[in-house]
Amino acid sequence: IENQELTINCHSCFETFQVLLEIDPNFRGTDVEIYDCTICCNPNKIEYVVDEVGVDIITVSDGNE
């Protein structure tokens, strides 16, 4: 598993915080994970895509949906 640390903006409080994605080195495609904000503790739904180049975040939305 390949660890990828990314900085996102919280959907609720708009503060930035770090998330650590654990990605299988053979995985290519789109995935969704929920991370709690380290500042306000609200959940954030992170949709991201993994390709040969790396990881790109598509959206950060409300994790309570």
N, C-alpha and C positions, 0 to 999 in steps of 0.2 A: 504494500500500500504506500502510495506517495502522498506525503503531507504537503498541503498548499496553504500558506497563510495569506489571507486577504483582508483588506480594510473595507468596511461597509459603513453606510450611514443608517442609523436606526430609523425604522419606519414611524415610530411613535415620538421619540424625543429629538431626532435628527442629529444626535451626537455620533461621532465616528468611534468604531471599536473593531477589534481584530477577531476574525473567525479562523479556525483551523479545519480545513476540509481534508478528509482522509479519502484519497482517490486511488482505486486500483490502477496500476500502471497500464493495464490493457484496456481500460474503460475509455470509450469514445461515445459522446452523445450528451443528452440533457438530463439533469437530475435536479431534485428539489430537496432541501433540508431546512429544518427549523433550528434557529439559534436564538437564545435569550440575550437581550442587550445587557452588556456588562455595567451600564450606567442606570437604566430605568427598569431592567428585568423583564420588559415586555418581549414576547416572541416575535421574531422576524422570519418570514418565509423567504428563503434565498433560492432562486432558480438560476442555474448556471449551466454552461455548455463546456465540454472538454473536447479538445481536438489535438492535432499533432503539435500545434504551437503552444498550447497551454490551456488555462482556465479563463473564461470570460463570464462575468455576472450579467445575466439578462435582466432580472428584476429583483428588487427587495420589496416585499409587501407585508401586510399584516399577517402574522402567524396564527391569529385566532380565527381565520376564515374557515 
